[in-house]
Amino acid sequence: MHTQIDSNRIEPATGVRARSNSRHGQATPVKQIVTIRLDTDMLAWFKAEGPGYQTRINQVLREYMENNPRIATAPVQDPSASA
């Protein structure tokens, strides 16, 4: 089942740069737009809290990454470098 995407609710990717994270005083990595398939019940659970569900999903994934250092991380490639 395909759903129509309301492009008016998508934030522009331009101007998204590292910024200070007030909780930890560290720079927040630049965001990259991706497509990910999630179970509908899980997505509904995140959306039920209201606006900011993508940020909450990102926070959960970051916590998982930080709590699982045994998993090798691939170096982050700058998308502008491949041009």
VENGIHU-V255298 format. One record per backbone hydrogen bond with DSSP energy under -1.0 kcal/mol. NH is the residue of the N-H (numbers start at 1). CO is the residue of the C=O. E is the energy in kcal/mol with one decimal. If there is no record, write none. Layout:
[[NH;CO;E] [NH;CO;E]]
//
This chain:
[[7;5;-1.2] [9;6;-1.8] [16;13;-1.3] [21;26;-2.8] [25;21;-3.0] [28;19;-3.0] [43;39;-2.3] [44;40;-2.3] [45;41;-1.8] [46;42;-2.0] [47;43;-2.7] [48;44;-1.7] [49;46;-1.0] [50;47;-2.2] [56;52;-2.1] [57;53;-2.4] [58;54;-2.3] [59;55;-2.4] [60;56;-2.2] [61;57;-2.3] [62;58;-2.6] [63;59;-2.6] [64;60;-2.1] [65;61;-2.4] [66;62;-2.9] [67;63;-1.9] [71;68;-1.7] [81;78;-1.5]]
//
